[in-house]
Amino acid sequence: MGFAVGALLVSIVLVTTTWLLARGYLLDQRERSLTRQAFADANVLASRLSTAGTEVGDALGELVPSGGADVVVRSGDSWYSSSLDVGARDVPAGLRTIVAGGSAGTARVETPDGPALLVGVPVSSAGVEFYELAPLTELQMVLRTLAAVLGAGALAATAAGAAFGVWASRRAVQPLEQVAGAATRIAGGELTTRLPATDDPDLLAIVASFNSMVDALAARIDRDARFVGDVSHELRSPLTGVVTSVEVLAARRQELSSRADQALTLVERELRRFRQMLDDLLELARIDGAPPGEAAPVPLTALAREVLVTTGRDPGLLDADPDEQTTVLGDKRSLERALRNLLDNADRHGGGPCAVHVQRREGTVVLSVDDAGPGVPVEDRERVFERFARGPRAARRSLPGAGLGLAIVAETAGQHGGAAWCSEARGGGARFSLSLPGASR
């Protein structure tokens, strides 16, 4: 659009300037030509009037002006004309004054046949004023043709400018669109995305730098994921040994003193927390290190009902649409883990779940868990989904968990093309929601 407007403005300026200069030049040349012609005809008339006894009307009748012009002659108070179409009425008063003063002059006038140039010449030797009216119709047609040609040229230039603008903008914007699209896919987890190779020397450095950056980013993420996975796996062996030893001690708890029993209880609690943290780290490593697997239809209503039953919770907590309306495409195990984390989070921090909602909203399915707790402050509603984020109340009360449960929920939602967020429930507690794209019905 900018190229088209610029081309139009430049075309208008050039067309207007060209037309005005051409019009001025052609009119000036035509005026000079007609003035010379008028002087020549005036001399012919003067030579004929120099013959004794020749009347003005007779001399004018024998005069044949060039170019089809008409002649008006004033002799004293009498006016003579070579045509019935023109006469004293066609001679402006200003031009009469100039010619009466002994000077030649010109004036552009409008006639029923179009514009015309009137040239006045004083003929002192014969005592008459000579006026020759020459039509400018031909010149007007030339100027109109010139204007049409220039206008067509301006339109053609504007169209060419618009076409060039579209081509140039596409050429300039296409690489940016490719970069933006690739960045969006990479942010969505497609770390194999790269910019296509190009032969454009202006883009070679950009493409190479972008692809190198993505390679480095993918390598870093893969390395970090492997590190977390390796550490978690390496910790499992000694943890299993410690757990086995603690279980042996717990089997002989009645033989322990009260202080030893308290210590054993504390160790068991910390081991459960440690084991849960390792499981969460392994799950995060799996999500970070591997692309989404093959998606299968998963009805979230049926999944929520199944999880409530298997975890010993009341199935009456479920408020859901029918299964066929809440089906999504995804990994059932990951979605089940995310829902369990939401329920466990409500148990630990919100006084337990009081409602589980599954509804279809346009093209998405939203799964929400309401708890009976005090809610989450607005300023913390995004932070709670960060890894190792734990609220101040959880830290003070030494609640179990390492702050990875909601992070897994958010990562699972992102891996499935959805989102997770926290809001206020109707009863005043917190509502944690998981939104996923609905399967086509």
N, C-alpha and C positions, 0 to 999 in steps of 0.2 A: 504494500500500500504506500509506503514512504517513497519507494522508487517511482511509482505511478504519479503520485502528487508532485514530486520533484520534477519529473519529466514534463508533466502538464504545465507547471509554473514556468519552467524554462521555455517550453514551446510557445506559451502565451506571450512571454516577453519577446522572444525572437520573431514570432509572427506579427505581433503588433509593431515592433520596431521596423521590420522589413516592409510591412505594408505602408506605414507612414512615410518611410524614406522613399519607397517606390512611388507612392501617390504624389508626394511633393516634387520628386524629380520629373515625373510624367506631366504633371500639371504645369510645372515651370517650362518644360520643353514645348508643350502645346501652346502655352501662352506666348512664348517667344515666336513660335512659328506663325501663330495667328496675327500677332502684332506686325511681323514683317509683311505678311500677306495683306493686312489692312493698309499699311503704308503704301504698298505697291498699288493697290486698288485706288487709294486716295490720289496718288500721283497720276494714274490713268485718267481719273475723273477730272483732275485739275487741268491736265493737258487738253482734254476735250472742251472744258469750259473756257479755255483761253482763246478759242476760236470765236470771233465776233458773231453775235447773234444767236449763239447756242444757248438754249434754255436748260435749266437744271434737270427738269423732268426728262427732256430728250436725251441728255447726256447719261442720265441714270438708267434709262431704258436700254441704252446700248452697252452698259457696263455688265460684264459677266464675272461676278466674284468667284474666286477659287474655292473649292471644297463645299459648294452648296450653301455658302453664307448668304445672309440677307443684309441689305444696305439701307440705312436711313440717313438722309441728308437734311440739314437745317440751313435754310437760306433766309436770313432776316427772321421774320415771324412765320415763315412758311416751312412745312415739313414735307419731305418727299420720301417715298419708300419703294423698294424694288419688289415688295410682296405685300399682299393684303393682310398677311398674318402678323406683321410687325409694324410699328409706328412709333410716334413720339411717346406713347405710354410705356414703351419698353425701355426707354432711356432714363436711368435714375437721375435725380436732381443733382446729386453730388458729382456725377460724371459730367453733366452739362456744365457745371460751374468750372471744373478743371479745364475742359476743352474751350469754354468761352474765355478763359484766362490765357489762352495761347499755348497750352501744354497738352500733350497726349496722355491718355489714361485708359485704364481697363477696369472692368467690373464683371463679376460673375452673377448671373441672374438666372432665375427659374422661369421657364416657358412651359406652355402646355405639353410640348414634346420632350421636356427634360431640361437639364442644365445647359447653359450656354455661356460663352465668353463674349462680352461686348467691348469692342475697342473703339475709342474715340480719338479722332485725329483732326486738329484744326488745319484747314486749307486756306491760309491767309491770302494767297494770290487770287483765289476765286471768291473770297469772302463767305465761305460756307464752313459748316461743321460736318465732318464725315464720321459716321458711326457704322461699324460692321459687326453684325451678330453672327457668330460661328457656333454651331452646336457642339456640345461635349459628350453627346450620347455614346459615340464610339469609345471615347476614353473611359466613360463610366462603365461600359460593358467590360473593357479590359481590366479595370480595377476590380469589378465584381468577380471576374474569372480568376484574377490573381488572389483575391480573398478566399475564394473557394478552394483553390489549389493549396494555399498556405494553411487553411483550416484543416483540409484533409491530411496535409503533412503533419500538422500538430497532433491530430488524432492518431495518425500512424506512429509518430514518435512517442506519444503517451502509451499506446498499446505495447510498443517495443520496450519502453521503460518498465511497464508493469511486468511484461514477460521476463525481462532481464532481472527485475527485482525478485520475482518468484524463483527464478533459477538460482540467483545469487544467495537469496535467503535460505533456500533449501540446501544449497551447497555449504553454507556457513552453519546452519542450524542442525543439519543431519548428524554431523559428528557429535554435537552436544547432546542430541537426543539419544544417540547410541551410548554415550557415556552415562547419561542419566538412567537409561533403561538398564544398562549393565550394573550400575551402582545399586539400583532398586532390587535387582535380582540377587546381587551379592548380599545386600542387607537382609533379604529374605532367606538366606542360607545356601544359595546356589553358588558355592565357592569355585565351581568349575567354569563359571562364566568368564569369558575373555572378549576383548574387542577384536573384530576381524582384522586381518592384515590389510594394509592399504598401500597403494603406489604413490599417493599424494605426498610429496616431500614436506609439505607444511604440517602434515599430520603424523608423520612417521615417529617423531620424538614423543608426541602426546600418547599415541597408541602404545609404543614400547614402554613408556614410563608407567602408564596405567596398568598394563598387563604385569609389569614387574612388581608394582605395588600389590596387586591382587595375589600374585604368586607368594610374595613375602607374607601377606596377611594370612593366606590359607596355610602356609607352612607354620606360621606362629600359632594359629588356632589349633592346628593338628598336633603340634608339639605340646601345647598346653594341655589339650585333651588327653593325649597319651600320658603325659606326666601325672595328671590327676588320676587317670585310670590305673597307671602302674603303681602309684603310691597307695591307692585304695586297695588294690590287689595284694600288694606287699604287706599291708597292715592287717589283711584278713587272717593270715597264718598265725602271727603272734596273738591276735585278738581271739582267735578260736581257742588257742591254748589257754589263754587267761580265762576265757569264759568256761572252758571245761574244768579248770581248777576251781573256779568260784562255785560251779555247780556241785563239785565234790564236797566243798566246804558247806554249801547250803544243805546237802543231804545229811550232814551231821551237825545241823544248826543247834540241836538240843544239847549238844556237848559243849557248846561255846558259852563263854561268859557273856553277861549283858553288854559290856563294852565291845567285845569282839563281834557280837551279833549286830550291834549298831553299825560297826565298821563294815561288816559284810553287806548289810542293807545298803549302805552308801555306795560301796563298790558295785553292787548289782545295778543300782540306778544309773551310775555313771557309765557302766558298760553298755546298758541298754541305749543310753544317749549316744555313746561312741559308735555302737553298731548302726543306729539309725543314721548318724551323720555319714558313715561310710557308704551305706546304701544310697543315700541322697547324692553323695559325690559321684558314685558310679553311674547313677541315673543321669546326672548332669553331663558327665563325660560321654555317655552314650548319645545324648541329644546333641552335644557340641561336635562330636567327632564323626557322626554318620549322617548322611542325608536322609530325608523322610523315606520310609519303606513304602511298599505298595499299599495304597489305601484300600480299605474294605468298608462296606456300609455298616455303620454302627448306630443303632437307635439309642439315643441318649436317655430316653424315658426308661427303656428296659434296662439299660446299664445302671442308671441311678437306683432303680428298684432292686436290682441284683446286689449292688454294693451295700445298700441299707440292710438287706437281709443278712448278707454274709458277715457284716460287721456288728450284727446284733442290735441294730437300731430299729426304731418303729417305722414300718413302711408307710404309715399314715402321714409321715412328714412330707411325703412327695405330693406336689401339686404340678401336674404335667399335662401336656398335650398328648394325643395318641402317638404311638410309636412311629407310624408312617409319616407324621409331620415333623418329627424331631430327628430324623436320620441324617447323619453326617458321614463323610468319607474320611477315614483316618485309621490310626492304630489303636485297637481296643485296649491293649495292655497299657499304653501310655495314657489314654483318656481315663481309664479306671484308676491309675495311679494318681492322676491329677485330682479326680473327685475324692479319693481317699484323703489326699493331703488337705483339701478344703474342709472335709469333715473333721479330720484330726486337728486342724487349726482352730475350728470352732470349739472343739473339746478343750484344747489347751488354754485358749485366750478369751473365749467368748461365752463361757458357761454352757457350751453344748449347742448343737444345731437345733433350731426351732422350726425350720421349713427348708425344703429343697424344691426349687422351681425349675421346670424345663419348658420353655415356650419357644415357638417359632415366630420370629419377627421379620417379615418380608423374606429376604434371602438368607437369613442367618438363624442359627439356633442358639439360644442363650440358656446356660445352666447356672443357677445361682444358689448359694447356700447362705441362709440367714442365721445369725447366732443371737443369743440372749445376753450378750455382753454390753459393755458401755459404748461400743462403737470405736471407730478409728478417727483421730483428728484429721481434718482436711489436709493439713500440711504433711501428714505421714502416709497418705493413701497411695502415693506412688512409690515411696521409699520401701514399703513393706514387701514389695515384689523384688527388691534387690537381694543379691546373695549375701547370706550371713547377717541380714537385717533382723534385729529383734527389738521389740518395743521396750521402753523403760520399765514397764510393769513386769514383763517377762524376765528381765535381767534381775530386778530386785527380788522377785519371788523364786528365782532359780528354777524356772519351768524347764521341762525337757525340750530338746530340739536345738538345732544349730542355726535356724533361720534360713533353711534351704527349701522348705516345703512349698512356700508360695513362689519362690524363684523357679522351681520345677513346673508349677502351674503356668507361670508366664511363658517359660521356654516351650512348654508343650503347646500352648495356644499359638505362639508364633510359628512353631514348626508346622502347624496345621492351617496356617493362613488366617488365624483369628487373633483375639486379644483377650487380656484379663485386666480387670479393674476392681476397685473397691468403692462402695458407696454406702449410704445409710439405709438400713432396712426400715420397713414400715413400723415395726415395734420399737424402734430406737436403737437397735443393735447395729452390727456391721453386716453388710451384704457383699460377699465376694462372688464375682460373676466371671464366667468363662464363655466367650462368644466364638462360634465356629461357623464357617460357611455351610449352609444346608445343602443336602444332596438334592438333585433335580427330581421333581415328582412327575 
